[in-house]
Amino acid sequence: MPFNSFNFWLLFPFIFILCLVIPQRFHRLQNGFLLLVSYLLYMNWNPVFATVLLGVTVITYIGGLFVAHGKGRLSICFAVLGLLPLLAYKYYNFLNDSLTGLLELMGLHFSLPGLNWAIPVGISFFTFQAVGYVLDVYHGRCSSEKNFLDYALFVSFFPQVTSGPISTASELMPQIKGKRCIEYSTVVQGLKWLLWGMFIKMVIADRLGMFVDLAYENYEHYSGMICLAASIGYTIQIYCDFAGYSLMAIGIASTLGFKLINNFERPYFAASVTEFWRRWHISLTRWLTTHVYISLGGNRCSRIRQYWNIMVTFLVSGLWHGANWTFVVWGAIHGLLQIIEKALFGERIKAEIKCTGRKLTMMRGVRICITFLLVNFAWVFFRMPTLADACNIIGRILTMPSTSAPIPLNAISVIALGVALPVMVLRELREEFFAQKIAILNRPLVKWVFYVFLFCFLLTMGVLDGGQFIHVSF
């Protein structure tokens, strides 16, 4: 059930109150309640999807037990078994179509029957979380879980099951098994994160989405300037959509006494593509680094082999996002850009990433703009349905034809974005560079006025239709 739907906000107060009234000493009862709620909310998408979620949970739970009993070699088998539903639902048709096309180029006509199954919501997220658990047990990063209900809650916890963040067992399992205290401070902080997430999702992402969808779906009728604006609009939209969801998930979990990993750290202020991936979808980057990049050898090998490891990791990242060659190219672009950066500025970029006190110098500002444009270029391939469409959009931007249909943006969206975008940019600038320099903004009265403004603006200018989150389909 989407967090931005009216039905969810009718149910959530009851979920919160029931968790609050269950005494801390009965935290297992609270876990059972949260597990039941998680499955019921997930089944709201489609009851059949819950069988896939349960199947992955059972397989990886048994895999963890086998590893704990000294049968570590079987961990790879159970990891593969845990991945099988993801491979079948998400990639079977892609592989079948690609193989059929390749054979036709060779003059051979053969194809396997296609599958018309709907892809279970969030299958990429909960599969990676569950399989990551098995691999972590194998490598000794965490102990195996004996209590099946606790482990099932770890895999299906409703704030994160459909779009992350992807948690590790060492982070989330102690919170599930320990006594949680729902305090006033954590509830208030959670509601603040929740409000900001709803604001950037429902006001900025959804308003921009109306413009981007119309412009991209009919790009041949629009000028290069409007196509460029649409590409930048999508770059902002996907950040506000996904970061908005992550903040809502973190906020909801916080009100229930849980702490989830922050998935975004102002990625568009990165001064390199390498730094961008330290700030964008942090939980996925961590998973791929741990289970793909390091497993391939990481940087503990020759430079050429390290570059190969980077490229393979980002090709996996591209395929994780979707079964389409556009995602493969998107991943390859990011992999190639990182390889170029490491070859030219490796140690310098590494030192910058470790630096905590960043200053907005002119040189850093230029590099931030260059990185943003490179990331924006790659997002075109991510967004378009085919490689031909992506290349046509880029060609239209570069040639800048002047003939154009009217800009597909209504007056309400212009007003909403004209206010909301500057608010977001100024807030991000302050948190990135001026957090300790503008003391007046840290005063409680100023903060509460800001939150009241966000709430009122959200109700008047937000898209309140329970629209889909972009990453739910991954």
C-alpha positions in Angstrom: 0.0 0.0 0.0 1.6 3.3 -1.0 2.6 5.7 1.8 1.0 8.6 -0.1 -2.4 6.9 -0.3 -5.4 8.0 1.7 -6.0 4.4 2.9 -2.6 4.1 4.4 -3.1 7.3 6.5 -6.4 6.0 7.7 -4.7 2.8 8.9 -1.3 4.1 10.2 -2.6 5.8 13.4 -4.1 2.5 14.5 -0.9 0.7 13.8 1.1 3.3 15.8 -1.3 3.3 18.7 -1.4 -0.5 19.0 2.4 -0.6 18.9 2.5 2.1 21.6 0.1 0.3 24.0 1.8 -3.1 23.8 4.2 -3.1 26.8 8.0 -3.2 26.1 8.3 -6.5 27.9 6.0 -8.0 25.3 8.1 -7.0 22.3 7.7 -10.4 20.7 3.9 -9.7 20.6 4.7 -6.4 19.0 6.9 -8.2 16.5 4.1 -10.6 15.7 1.7 -7.7 15.2 4.2 -5.8 12.9 4.7 -9.0 10.9 1.0 -9.4 10.4 0.6 -5.8 9.4 3.6 -6.0 7.0 2.0 -9.0 5.2 -1.5 -7.5 5.1 -0.2 -4.2 3.7 2.0 -6.0 1.1 -1.0 -8.2 0.1 -2.9 -5.1 -0.6 -0.9 -4.9 -3.8 -1.7 -8.4 -4.8 -2.3 -11.4 -2.4 -0.3 -13.7 -4.7 2.8 -11.6 -4.3 3.0 -12.5 -0.6 3.7 -16.1 -1.6 6.9 -15.0 -3.4 7.9 -12.9 -0.4 7.3 -15.8 2.0 9.1 -18.2 -0.4 12.2 -16.1 -0.5 12.0 -15.7 3.3 11.8 -19.5 3.9 14.6 -20.3 1.5 17.1 -17.8 2.9 16.1 -18.6 6.5 17.0 -22.3 5.9 20.2 -21.2 4.1 21.3 -19.3 7.2 20.7 -22.3 9.4 22.7 -24.6 7.1 25.6 -22.1 7.2 25.4 -22.0 11.0 25.6 -25.8 11.2 28.9 -25.8 9.4 27.6 -26.4 5.9 28.8 -23.1 4.5 29.4 -24.4 1.0 25.6 -24.6 0.6 25.2 -20.9 1.2 25.9 -20.2 -2.5 23.2 -22.7 -3.4 20.6 -21.1 -1.1 21.7 -17.6 -2.3 21.0 -18.7 -5.9 17.7 -20.3 -4.8 16.7 -17.0 -3.1 17.5 -15.2 -6.3 15.6 -17.5 -8.6 12.1 -15.8 -8.2 13.8 -12.5 -9.0 15.5 -14.0 -12.1 12.3 -15.7 -13.2 9.8 -12.8 -12.8 12.1 -10.0 -13.8 14.6 -11.3 -16.3 13.1 -14.4 -18.1 11.3 -12.4 -20.8 14.3 -10.0 -21.2 16.7 -12.9 -21.7 14.2 -14.8 -24.0 13.6 -11.7 -26.2 17.4 -10.9 -26.3 18.2 -14.5 -27.3 15.4 -14.6 -29.9 16.6 -11.4 -31.4 20.2 -12.6 -31.6 19.2 -15.9 -33.2 17.1 -14.1 -35.8 20.1 -12.0 -36.7 21.9 -15.3 -37.4 18.9 -16.5 -39.5 17.6 -18.9 -36.9 14.0 -18.7 -35.7 13.5 -20.1 -32.2 12.0 -18.8 -29.1 10.8 -20.0 -25.7 7.3 -19.2 -24.5 7.0 -15.9 -22.7 5.7 -15.3 -19.2 2.8 -13.0 -18.6 3.2 -12.8 -14.8 3.1 -9.5 -13.0 6.3 -8.7 -11.2 5.9 -8.8 -7.4 6.2 -5.3 -5.9 9.6 -4.6 -4.4 11.0 -8.0 -5.4 14.5 -6.6 -6.1 14.6 -5.0 -2.6 13.5 -7.8 -0.4 15.4 -10.4 -2.4 18.7 -8.5 -2.0 18.0 -8.0 1.7 17.3 -11.7 2.2 20.2 -13.0 0.0 22.5 -10.5 1.6 21.7 -12.0 5.0 22.7 -15.5 3.8 26.0 -14.1 2.4 26.7 -12.1 5.6 26.2 -15.3 7.7 28.6 -17.1 5.5 31.3 -14.5 5.8 30.8 -14.1 9.5 29.4 -10.6 9.4 26.3 -11.7 11.5 25.1 -14.8 13.2 22.2 -16.9 11.8 18.7 -16.2 13.1 16.9 -19.1 14.8 13.6 -17.4 15.3 11.7 -17.6 12.0 9.1 -14.9 12.9 11.8 -12.4 13.7 13.6 -13.2 10.5 10.3 -12.9 8.5 9.8 -9.4 10.0 13.4 -8.5 9.0 12.6 -9.4 5.3 9.1 -8.0 5.2 9.1 -4.9 7.5 6.5 -2.8 5.8 8.3 0.6 5.8 11.0 -0.7 3.6 9.8 -3.9 1.9 8.7 -2.3 -1.4 11.5 0.3 -2.0 14.1 -0.1 0.7 16.4 1.0 2.2 18.1 -2.4 2.0 19.1 -3.2 5.6 21.7 -5.6 6.8 20.9 -8.2 9.5 23.5 -6.6 11.8 21.6 -3.3 11.7 18.0 -4.4 11.9 17.9 -7.7 13.7 19.1 -6.3 17.0 16.3 -3.8 16.9 13.8 -6.5 16.1 15.0 -8.8 18.9 15.6 -6.1 21.5 13.2 -4.0 23.5 12.3 -0.9 21.6 11.3 2.4 23.3 8.9 4.6 21.4 9.9 8.0 22.7 8.5 11.5 22.1 11.8 12.7 20.5 12.0 9.8 18.0 8.3 10.1 17.1 8.6 13.9 16.4 11.8 13.4 14.4 10.1 10.6 12.4 7.2 12.9 11.6 9.5 15.6 10.5 11.3 13.2 8.1 7.9 12.0 7.0 6.6 15.5 6.2 9.7 16.5 4.2 9.5 13.2 2.3 5.9 13.7 1.4 6.6 17.3 0.4 9.4 16.6 -2.1 7.5 13.5 -3.4 4.0 14.9 -3.8 4.7 18.5 -4.6 8.0 18.4 -6.5 8.4 14.9 -7.9 4.7 14.4 -8.9 4.4 17.9 -10.4 7.6 17.5 -12.4 6.4 14.0 -13.4 3.4 15.5 -15.3 5.7 17.7 -17.3 8.4 15.0 -17.9 5.9 12.3 -19.0 4.2 14.6 -21.5 7.5 15.9 -22.9 9.3 12.5 -23.1 6.3 10.6 -24.6 5.9 13.2 -27.3 9.5 14.4 -27.6 9.4 14.7 -31.4 6.9 17.6 -31.1 9.0 19.6 -28.7 12.1 21.8 -29.1 15.6 20.8 -27.9 15.3 23.3 -25.1 12.1 21.7 -23.8 13.7 18.2 -24.1 16.7 19.5 -22.1 14.3 20.9 -19.5 12.5 17.6 -19.4 15.8 15.7 -18.9 16.8 18.0 -16.0 13.2 17.7 -14.7 13.5 14.0 -14.6 16.9 14.2 -12.8 15.2 16.2 -10.1 12.0 14.1 -10.2 13.7 10.7 -9.6 15.7 12.1 -6.7 12.6 13.7 -5.0 10.6 10.6 -5.7 13.0 8.0 -4.3 14.5 10.2 -1.6 11.0 11.2 -0.6 10.0 7.5 -0.3 13.2 6.7 1.7 12.5 9.6 4.1 8.9 8.5 4.6 10.1 4.9 5.3 12.7 6.2 7.8 10.2 8.5 9.4 7.5 5.8 9.8 10.1 3.4 11.2 11.3 6.0 13.6 7.8 6.5 15.0 7.7 2.8 15.7 11.1 2.8 17.4 13.3 1.6 14.6 16.3 3.3 13.0 16.9 2.7 9.2 19.9 3.7 7.2 19.7 7.1 5.5 19.6 6.3 1.8 20.6 9.7 0.3 23.0 12.4 1.3 22.4 15.3 -1.1 23.8 13.4 -4.1 23.5 16.3 -6.6 26.2 18.2 -4.6 28.7 15.5 -5.4 31.8 16.8 -7.2 32.5 13.5 -9.0 30.5 10.4 -10.2 32.4 8.4 -7.6 31.3 10.7 -4.9 27.7 10.6 -6.3 27.5 6.9 -5.7 28.6 7.4 -2.1 25.6 9.7 -1.7 22.9 8.1 -4.0 21.0 5.0 -2.9 23.5 4.3 -0.2 22.1 1.0 0.9 22.2 -0.5 -2.7 25.7 0.9 -3.2 26.8 -0.8 0.0 25.2 -4.1 -1.0 26.8 -4.1 -4.4 30.2 -3.1 -3.0 30.1 -5.8 -0.4 28.6 -8.7 -2.4 29.8 -8.0 -5.9 32.7 -5.6 -6.1 34.7 -7.0 -3.1 33.8 -10.6 -4.0 35.3 -10.0 -7.4 38.5 -8.8 -5.8 37.7 -5.1 -5.3 40.8 -3.0 -5.4 43.1 -5.7 -4.1 44.3 -6.6 -7.6 45.8 -5.1 -10.7 44.5 -1.8 -11.9 43.0 -3.4 -15.1 41.2 -6.0 -13.0 40.0 -3.3 -10.6 38.4 -1.4 -13.6 36.8 -4.7 -14.7 35.4 -5.2 -11.2 33.9 -1.6 -11.3 32.3 -2.2 -14.7 30.8 -5.6 -13.7 29.4 -4.0 -10.5 27.7 -1.2 -12.4 26.3 -3.6 -15.1 24.7 -5.6 -12.2 23.4 -2.3 -10.8 21.9 -1.4 -14.2 20.2 -4.8 -14.5 19.0 -4.7 -10.9 17.0 -1.6 -11.8 15.3 -3.1 -14.8 15.3 -5.8 -17.4 16.0 -3.6 -20.4 19.1 -2.7 -22.4 18.6 1.0 -21.5 19.4 0.1 -17.9 22.5 -1.8 -18.9 23.7 1.2 -20.9 22.9 3.4 -17.9 25.0 1.2 -15.6 27.8 1.0 -18.2 27.9 4.8 -18.4 28.3 5.1 -14.7 30.9 2.4 -14.6 32.9 4.0 -17.4 32.8 7.4 -15.8 34.1 6.0 -12.5 36.9 4.1 -14.3 38.0 7.4 -16.0 37.9 9.3 -12.7 40.0 6.6 -11.0 42.5 6.6 -13.8 42.9 10.4 -13.8 42.1 11.6 -10.3 42.0 8.4 -8.1 43.7 9.6 -4.9 42.4 13.1 -5.1 38.7 11.9 -5.3 39.3 9.4 -2.5 40.7 12.2 -0.2 37.7 14.5 -1.1 35.2 11.8 -0.2 36.8 11.3 3.2 36.8 15.0 3.9 33.9 15.9 6.2 34.0 19.7 6.1 33.2 20.6 2.5 33.4 24.3 1.4 31.7 25.7 -1.6 34.6 27.0 -3.7 34.4 28.1 -7.3 36.3 25.0 -8.5 34.1 22.6 -6.5 31.0 24.4 -7.8 32.2 23.9 -11.4 32.9 20.2 -10.7 29.4 19.8 -9.1 27.8 21.2 -12.3 29.8 18.9 -14.5 28.9 15.9 -12.4 25.3 16.9 -12.5 25.3 17.1 -16.3 27.0 13.8 -16.6 24.5 12.1 -14.3 21.7 13.9 -16.1 22.9 12.5 -19.4 22.8 9.0 -18.0 19.3 9.4 -16.6 18.0 9.9 -20.2 18.9 6.2 -20.9 17.4 5.2 -17.6 14.0 6.9 -18.3 13.4 6.1 -22.0 11.8 2.8 -23.0 14.3 2.0 -25.8 17.9 2.9 -26.7 16.6 4.5 -29.9 14.3 6.8 -28.0 17.1 7.8 -25.7 19.5 8.6 -28.6 16.7 10.6 -30.3 16.1 12.7 -27.2 19.9 13.4 -26.9 20.1 14.2 -30.6 17.2 16.6 -30.3 18.9 18.3 -27.3 22.2 18.7 -29.1 20.7 20.0 -32.4 18.2 22.3 -30.6 15.4 22.4 -33.2 13.3 25.5 -32.5 9.9 24.2 -33.6 7.9 23.2 -30.6 4.4 22.5 -29.2 3.4 24.6 -26.1 5.2 23.8 -22.9 3.2 21.0 -21.1 3.0 22.6 -17.7 -0.2 24.1 -16.2 -0.4 27.2 -14.0 -0.8 25.3 -10.7 2.3 23.3 -11.4 4.3 26.4 -12.3 3.3 28.0 -9.0 3.9 24.9 -7.0 7.3 24.2 -8.5 8.2 27.9 -8.4 7.9 27.9 -4.6 8.8 24.3 -3.8 12.0 23.9 -5.9 13.8 27.0 -4.3 12.7 25.8 -0.9 14.3 22.4 -1.5 17.5 23.8 -3.1 18.0 26.3 -0.3 17.4 23.6 2.4 19.9 21.3 0.7 22.5 24.1 0.3 22.2 24.9 3.9 22.6 21.3 5.1 25.6 20.8 2.7 27.6 23.9 3.3 26.0 26.3 5.9 24.5 24.0 8.6 26.4 25.7 11.4 26.6 29.2 9.9 22.9 30.3 9.9 22.0 30.0 13.6 18.6 31.6 13.3 17.3 28.7 11.2 18.1 26.3 14.2 15.7 28.1 16.5 12.6 26.0 17.4 10.1 28.7 16.4 11.6 29.1 13.0 11.6 25.3 12.5 8.0 24.9 13.5 6.9 27.7 11.2 8.8 25.9 8.4 7.0 22.6 9.1 3.6 24.3 9.3 4.4 25.9 5.9 5.3 22.6 4.4 2.1 20.9 5.7 -0.1 23.7 4.4 1.6 23.9 1.0 1.5 20.1 0.7 -2.3 20.1 1.2 -2.9 22.9 -1.2 -0.3 22.2 -4.0 0.5 18.5 -3.6 -0.7 15.8 -6.0 -2.9 13.9 -3.6 -3.8 10.9 -5.8 -1.7 8.2 -4.2 0.5 8.1 -7.3 3.1 5.3 -7.7 6.6 5.6 -6.6 9.2 5.1 -9.4 11.3 2.5 -7.5 8.3 0.4 -6.5 8.5 -1.3 -9.9 12.1 -2.3 -9.5 
